[in-house]
Amino acid sequence: MAAFNKKVTNRITRHIAGWAPGFAIVSHVGRHSGRSYETPVNVFKRDGGYLFALTYGEGEWVRNVLAAGTCQIRTRRTTIALAEPALYDDPSRQGIPIPARWILRAVDVDQFLRMTPASRPTEMKDDVGL
């Protein structure tokens, strides 16, 4: 399933993840290659931080972010630098809004990554000449 999502679903989601609620594109650097990557993710703003639902557990992007200690996300057309990554399990999924909590329960996701903003967000311009 993860391989299918990497090749198919992520390519589709990438087009909406930068502006759709509950989604973001995380920019991270490969811990071995040093290459820059962008990965669409589920994210929720909570208590001054950001919670990422780890639908595939601790994937490559998560390991890259943990190793670097930072990343950036593009969500709701805003870029935000994040720091202080912390993994945690929450079988109750209390930090996640309903109905996303129901969906995550249905697919048995209870692992999350929490990060805090490292700087102020910056507005992004659309690619339509604005």
Summary of the structure (lengths in Angstrom):
residues: 130
radius of gyration: 14.3
end to end distance: 38.7
largest distance: 45.0
contacts: 339
relative contact order: 0.18
helix: 22%
strand: 38%
